[in-house]
């Protein structure tokens, strides 16, 4: 009997449960497990960006279970991959995380996004590019705020700023290079705020526009030819790669996906990029990013700063797009509804839908969705270019 008890005692001592209750700082594991479960609740019950928040939350859960050994921070210390440690003691998520560290997953996500995106509204109304650019104001404002107010280093400040672009894969792409130790916190903030677009944006849209402006009906967009749709991704790729080479990976994959969709001769590739490939990469990306949110890296005051500056970046980006749209409306003689400016943040297509909903409340005959999609997809390009600028400066 004593031998059996000793075996059971040894078994319990080697289990993760023993470490959860007896290890120094074990309370941190309990807190992180609770946070992961809360995020799972938000994803499943509240439907906050469930396609990525769910795997991110589950990755966070896995990495904070004591003794599981699925992810090891020391393998990626100081922003480098220590291949000797990886081959000696790497866990499942350590290998999956290589896709994030090497920039593979975000680029493949952009390939799928490109295959699902219609750039027609942007081509029909090139002025939308200006609104997409104005909405990136939040990125650079948050960068300066994180630097000057919170005294964060360039890499972390740039990573926080990218949250303002409301583009999760871009935020992950930049953070994995400039502030990898904060990847989990940045990703959770980015996708949480993206999910809250319908809550965050409307108050500022109503505050900065008049009832008359919100009721403006815009003229129908012109038809876009197939030739224009095919030439557009090629021209954008060349222009962006020559201007900001660091953005070529993201913008190039985005435009490749769109060209596959628009050319009309690669339907099988387009369907794969939109569905199977994008879904598989989303799972790997979410789980591996969530696994970086370990207790030691997440439970710090810096995480609160990330959340605060992230929401500030998002709000300032929304305001920047709205103010430029108001100016364009004034110059055009009242032909542009300023609400479409808020769609310049690249939460596609949610931000464009918010513009439509707010505009239709003022005028039931108002249909702004296609007009808002122009700034919306321009914001995707703009946030990728902003990411390239930061990488050029600080990587």
C-alpha positions as CSV (number, residue, x, y, z in Angstrom):
1,X,0.0,0.0,0.0
2,X,2.8,2.4,0.9
3,X,4.5,1.7,-2.5
4,X,1.3,2.5,-4.3
5,X,1.0,5.8,-2.3
6,X,4.6,6.7,-3.2
7,X,3.9,6.1,-6.9
8,X,0.8,8.3,-6.7
9,X,2.7,10.9,-4.8
10,X,5.6,10.9,-7.4
11,X,3.1,11.0,-10.2
12,X,1.3,14.1,-8.7
13,X,4.6,15.8,-8.0
14,X,5.6,15.5,-11.7
15,X,2.2,16.7,-12.9
16,X,1.3,20.2,-14.0
17,X,-1.3,20.4,-11.3
18,X,1.4,20.2,-8.6
19,X,3.3,23.0,-10.3
20,X,0.1,25.1,-10.6
21,X,-0.4,24.9,-6.8
22,X,3.1,24.9,-5.5
23,X,5.5,26.6,-7.9
24,X,6.7,30.2,-7.1
25,X,4.4,32.7,-8.9
26,X,1.9,30.0,-9.6
27,X,-0.9,32.6,-9.2
28,X,0.2,34.0,-12.6
29,X,-0.7,30.7,-14.3
30,X,-4.2,30.8,-12.8
31,X,-4.7,34.4,-13.9
32,X,-3.6,33.7,-17.4
33,X,-5.8,30.6,-17.6
34,X,-8.8,32.8,-16.4
35,X,-7.9,35.4,-19.1
36,X,-7.8,32.8,-21.8
37,X,-11.2,31.4,-20.8
38,X,-12.6,34.9,-20.8
39,X,-11.3,35.5,-24.3
40,X,-12.8,32.1,-25.4
41,X,-16.1,33.4,-24.0
42,X,-15.8,36.6,-26.0
43,X,-15.1,34.6,-29.2
44,X,-17.8,31.9,-28.8
45,X,-20.6,33.6,-26.9
46,X,-20.1,37.3,-27.9
47,X,-18.7,36.5,-31.3
48,X,-15.8,39.0,-31.1
49,X,-13.6,38.2,-34.1
50,X,-14.1,34.4,-33.4
51,X,-12.1,33.1,-36.4
52,X,-8.9,34.5,-34.9
53,X,-9.7,35.3,-31.2
54,X,-10.7,31.7,-30.5
55,X,-7.4,30.1,-31.7
56,X,-5.5,33.0,-30.0
57,X,-7.2,32.4,-26.7
58,X,-6.7,28.6,-26.9
59,X,-3.0,29.1,-27.7
60,X,-2.8,31.3,-24.6
61,X,-4.5,28.6,-22.6
62,X,-2.0,25.9,-23.9
63,X,1.1,28.0,-23.2
64,X,0.0,28.7,-19.6
65,X,-0.7,25.2,-18.6
66,X,2.3,24.2,-16.3
67,X,4.4,21.3,-17.6
68,X,2.8,21.1,-21.1
69,X,6.0,22.3,-22.7
70,X,4.4,23.3,-26.0
71,X,6.1,26.7,-26.2
72,X,9.4,27.9,-24.9
73,X,10.2,31.6,-24.8
74,X,13.9,31.0,-24.4
75,X,14.1,29.5,-27.9
76,X,13.2,32.9,-29.3
77,X,15.1,35.1,-26.9
78,X,16.3,38.5,-28.0
79,X,14.3,38.3,-31.2
80,X,16.3,35.4,-32.7
81,X,15.6,31.8,-33.3
82,X,18.0,29.6,-31.3
83,X,18.0,26.6,-33.6
84,X,20.1,24.4,-31.3
85,X,17.5,24.8,-28.5
86,X,14.6,24.3,-30.9
87,X,16.0,20.9,-32.1
88,X,16.8,19.9,-28.6
89,X,13.6,20.8,-26.7
90,X,11.2,22.3,-29.1
91,X,7.5,21.8,-28.6
92,X,4.6,21.7,-31.1
93,X,3.9,25.4,-30.9
94,X,7.6,26.3,-31.1
95,X,7.6,24.9,-34.6
96,X,4.3,26.5,-35.5
97,X,5.6,29.8,-34.3
98,X,8.3,29.7,-36.9
99,X,5.6,30.7,-39.5
100,X,5.0,33.9,-37.5
101,X,8.7,34.6,-36.8
102,X,9.7,34.2,-40.4
103,X,6.8,36.3,-41.7
104,X,5.1,33.4,-43.5
105,X,1.6,33.4,-41.9
106,X,0.7,37.1,-42.1
107,X,1.8,37.2,-45.8
108,X,-0.4,34.1,-46.6
109,X,-3.3,35.7,-44.8
110,X,-2.8,38.8,-47.0
111,X,-2.9,36.4,-50.0
112,X,-6.3,35.2,-48.9
113,X,-7.6,38.7,-48.1
114,X,-6.5,39.8,-51.6
115,X,-8.5,37.0,-53.2
116,X,-11.6,38.1,-51.2
117,X,-11.2,41.8,-51.9
118,X,-12.9,43.9,-54.5
119,X,-10.8,46.9,-55.4
120,X,-13.5,48.1,-57.8
121,X,-14.7,50.9,-55.6
122,X,-11.2,52.2,-55.0
123,X,-10.4,52.1,-58.8
124,X,-13.7,53.9,-59.6
125,X,-12.9,56.6,-57.0
126,X,-9.1,57.0,-56.6
127,X,-9.7,59.9,-54.1
128,X,-10.5,57.1,-51.7
129,X,-6.8,56.5,-51.4
130,X,-6.5,59.9,-49.6
131,X,-9.1,58.8,-47.0
132,X,-7.3,55.5,-46.5
133,X,-4.1,57.5,-45.9
134,X,-5.7,59.9,-43.5
135,X,-7.0,57.1,-41.4
136,X,-3.4,56.0,-40.8
137,X,-2.9,59.1,-38.7
138,X,-3.8,57.0,-35.7
139,X,-0.8,54.8,-36.3
140,X,1.8,57.6,-36.2
141,X,0.0,59.5,-33.4
142,X,0.0,56.4,-31.2
143,X,3.7,55.7,-32.1
144,X,4.6,59.2,-30.9
145,X,2.4,58.9,-27.8
146,X,4.0,55.6,-26.8
147,X,7.4,57.1,-27.3
148,X,6.9,60.5,-25.6
149,X,4.3,59.7,-23.0
150,X,5.1,56.1,-22.0
151,X,8.8,56.1,-22.9
152,X,8.6,52.8,-24.8
153,X,11.3,51.9,-27.2
154,X,10.9,52.4,-31.0
155,X,10.0,48.8,-31.7
156,X,7.3,48.5,-29.2
157,X,5.9,52.0,-29.9
158,X,5.7,51.1,-33.7
159,X,4.0,47.8,-32.9
160,X,1.4,49.6,-30.7
161,X,0.9,52.2,-33.5
162,X,0.0,49.6,-36.1
163,X,-3.0,48.6,-33.9
164,X,-4.5,51.9,-35.2
165,X,-4.6,50.4,-38.7
166,X,-7.2,47.9,-37.5
167,X,-5.3,45.2,-39.4
168,X,-4.5,42.1,-37.3
169,X,-2.0,40.4,-39.7
170,X,-0.1,43.6,-40.2
171,X,0.2,44.2,-36.5
172,X,1.4,40.6,-36.0
173,X,3.9,41.0,-38.9
174,X,5.4,44.2,-37.4
175,X,5.4,43.0,-33.8
176,X,7.1,39.7,-34.6
177,X,10.1,41.6,-35.8
178,X,10.2,44.7,-33.6
179,X,8.7,43.6,-30.3
180,X,8.3,39.8,-30.3
181,X,8.0,39.5,-26.6
182,X,4.8,41.5,-26.7
183,X,3.2,39.7,-29.7
184,X,0.4,38.1,-27.7
185,X,-0.6,41.4,-26.1
186,X,-0.5,43.3,-29.4
187,X,-2.5,40.7,-31.2
188,X,-5.2,40.5,-28.5
189,X,-5.5,44.3,-28.5
190,X,-5.7,44.5,-32.3
191,X,-8.4,41.8,-32.7
192,X,-10.4,43.0,-29.7
193,X,-10.6,46.5,-31.1
194,X,-11.4,45.3,-34.6
195,X,-14.3,43.4,-33.1
196,X,-15.5,46.5,-31.3
197,X,-15.6,48.7,-34.5
198,X,-19.4,48.9,-34.4
199,X,-19.2,50.2,-30.8
200,X,-16.1,52.5,-31.0
201,X,-16.7,54.3,-34.2
202,X,-20.4,55.5,-34.2
203,X,-20.0,58.0,-31.3
204,X,-17.1,59.8,-33.0
205,X,-18.9,59.6,-36.4
206,X,-21.9,61.4,-35.0
207,X,-19.8,63.8,-32.9
208,X,-17.8,65.1,-35.9
209,X,-20.5,65.2,-38.5
210,X,-23.8,67.1,-38.8
211,X,-27.1,65.5,-39.4
212,X,-27.2,67.1,-42.9
213,X,-23.7,65.7,-43.7
214,X,-24.7,62.2,-42.6
215,X,-27.7,62.3,-44.9
216,X,-25.8,63.1,-48.1
217,X,-26.5,60.7,-50.9
218,X,-23.5,60.0,-53.1
219,X,-23.6,59.5,-56.8
220,X,-23.3,55.9,-58.0
221,X,-19.8,54.7,-58.8
222,X,-18.8,54.2,-62.4
223,X,-18.4,50.6,-63.7
224,X,-14.8,49.3,-63.6
225,X,-13.5,47.3,-66.6
226,X,-11.8,44.0,-66.3
227,X,-8.6,45.4,-67.7
228,X,-8.5,48.0,-64.9
229,X,-9.0,45.3,-62.3
230,X,-6.1,43.2,-63.7
231,X,-3.7,46.1,-64.2
232,X,-4.4,47.6,-60.7
233,X,-2.7,44.9,-58.5
234,X,0.3,44.8,-60.8
235,X,0.8,48.6,-60.8
236,X,0.3,48.8,-57.0
237,X,2.8,46.1,-56.4
238,X,5.5,47.7,-58.5
239,X,4.8,51.2,-57.0
240,X,4.8,50.1,-53.4
241,X,7.8,47.8,-53.7
242,X,9.9,50.6,-55.3
243,X,8.7,53.1,-52.7
244,X,8.8,51.0,-49.5
245,X,10.6,47.7,-50.2
246,X,9.9,46.5,-46.6
247,X,6.2,46.5,-47.4
248,X,6.6,44.3,-50.5
249,X,5.9,41.0,-48.7
250,X,2.5,42.1,-47.4
251,X,1.3,44.3,-50.3
252,X,2.8,41.8,-52.9
253,X,0.8,38.9,-51.4
254,X,-2.3,41.0,-51.1
255,X,-2.1,42.0,-54.8
256,X,-1.2,38.5,-55.9
257,X,-4.4,37.2,-54.3
258,X,-6.4,39.9,-56.0
259,X,-4.9,39.2,-59.4
260,X,-5.6,35.5,-59.0
261,X,-9.2,36.5,-58.3
262,X,-9.6,39.1,-61.1
263,X,-7.7,37.6,-64.0
264,X,-10.5,35.0,-64.6
265,X,-8.2,32.1,-65.5
266,X,-7.2,30.8,-62.0
267,X,-10.5,30.1,-60.3
268,X,-9.2,27.0,-58.5
269,X,-6.3,29.0,-57.0
270,X,-8.7,31.8,-56.0
271,X,-11.0,29.5,-54.2
272,X,-8.1,27.8,-52.4
273,X,-6.6,31.1,-51.3
274,X,-10.0,32.3,-50.1
275,X,-11.0,29.2,-48.2
276,X,-8.7,26.2,-47.5
277,X,-5.4,28.0,-47.4
278,X,-6.7,31.0,-45.4
279,X,-8.5,28.8,-42.9
280,X,-5.5,26.6,-42.3
281,X,-3.1,29.5,-41.8
282,X,-5.6,31.3,-39.6
283,X,-5.6,28.4,-37.2
284,X,-1.7,28.1,-37.1
285,X,-1.3,31.9,-36.8
286,X,-3.9,32.2,-34.0
287,X,-2.6,29.4,-31.8
288,X,1.1,30.3,-32.2
289,X,0.5,34.0,-31.5
290,X,-1.7,33.2,-28.5
291,X,1.1,31.0,-27.1
292,X,3.4,34.0,-26.9
293,X,1.1,35.5,-24.2
294,X,2.8,33.8,-21.3
295,X,2.3,34.9,-17.7
296,X,5.7,36.6,-17.6
297,X,5.2,38.7,-20.7
298,X,1.5,39.5,-20.4
299,X,1.1,40.4,-16.7
300,X,3.1,43.6,-16.8
301,X,2.2,47.3,-16.7
302,X,3.3,47.6,-20.3
303,X,0.3,45.5,-21.3
304,X,-2.0,48.2,-19.9
305,X,-0.1,50.8,-21.9
306,X,-0.5,48.7,-25.0
307,X,-4.3,48.5,-24.5
308,X,-4.7,52.2,-23.8
309,X,-2.5,53.4,-26.7
310,X,-4.1,50.9,-29.0
311,X,-7.6,52.2,-28.5
312,X,-6.2,55.8,-28.8
313,X,-4.6,54.8,-32.2
314,X,-7.9,53.4,-33.4
315,X,-9.9,56.4,-32.4
316,X,-7.4,58.9,-33.9
317,X,-7.4,56.9,-37.1
318,X,-11.2,57.1,-37.3
319,X,-11.1,60.9,-36.6
320,X,-8.4,61.4,-39.2
321,X,-10.5,59.8,-41.9
322,X,-13.7,61.7,-40.9
323,X,-12.0,65.1,-40.9
324,X,-10.4,64.6,-44.3
325,X,-13.7,63.4,-45.7
326,X,-15.4,66.6,-44.3
327,X,-12.8,68.7,-46.0
328,X,-13.3,66.8,-49.3
329,X,-17.0,67.3,-49.0
330,X,-16.5,71.0,-48.5
331,X,-14.2,71.3,-51.5
332,X,-16.6,69.2,-53.7
333,X,-19.6,71.3,-52.8
334,X,-21.4,68.8,-50.7
335,X,-21.1,65.7,-52.8
336,X,-19.2,63.5,-50.4
337,X,-20.7,62.0,-47.3
338,X,-18.0,62.4,-44.5
339,X,-19.1,59.1,-42.9
340,X,-17.1,57.1,-45.5
341,X,-13.9,58.6,-44.1
342,X,-14.2,56.5,-40.9
343,X,-13.9,53.3,-43.1
344,X,-10.3,54.3,-43.9
345,X,-9.3,52.1,-41.0
346,X,-8.7,48.7,-42.6
347,X,-11.2,46.6,-40.7
348,X,-12.6,45.1,-43.9
349,X,-15.6,45.1,-44.4
350,X,-16.8,45.9,-40.9
351,X,-15.8,49.6,-41.0
352,X,-17.6,50.1,-44.3
353,X,-20.7,48.4,-42.9
354,X,-20.7,50.8,-40.0
355,X,-20.6,53.7,-42.4
356,X,-23.6,52.3,-44.2
357,X,-25.6,51.7,-41.0
358,X,-24.9,55.1,-39.5
359,X,-25.7,56.8,-42.8
360,X,-28.9,54.9,-43.4
361,X,-30.2,55.8,-39.9
362,X,-30.2,59.5,-41.0
363,X,-31.5,58.8,-44.5
364,X,-33.2,55.4,-45.2
365,X,-32.5,55.8,-48.9
366,X,-28.8,56.3,-48.4
367,X,-26.5,53.5,-49.7
368,X,-22.9,54.2,-48.7
369,X,-21.5,50.7,-48.6
370,X,-19.7,50.6,-51.9
371,X,-18.5,54.2,-51.5
372,X,-17.1,53.3,-48.1
373,X,-15.4,50.1,-49.4
374,X,-13.0,52.4,-51.4
375,X,-11.4,54.0,-48.3
376,X,-11.7,50.6,-46.5
377,X,-9.5,48.7,-48.9
378,X,-7.3,51.7,-49.3
379,X,-6.7,51.4,-45.6
380,X,-5.4,47.9,-46.0
381,X,-2.8,49.1,-48.4
382,X,-2.1,52.1,-46.2
383,X,-1.5,50.1,-43.0
384,X,0.9,47.8,-44.9
385,X,2.9,50.7,-46.2
386,X,3.0,52.2,-42.7
387,X,4.3,48.8,-41.5
388,X,7.0,48.9,-44.2
389,X,8.0,52.4,-43.0
390,X,8.4,51.2,-39.4
391,X,10.4,48.1,-40.5
392,X,12.7,50.2,-42.7
393,X,13.4,52.6,-39.8
394,X,13.6,50.3,-36.8
395,X,14.2,46.7,-37.9
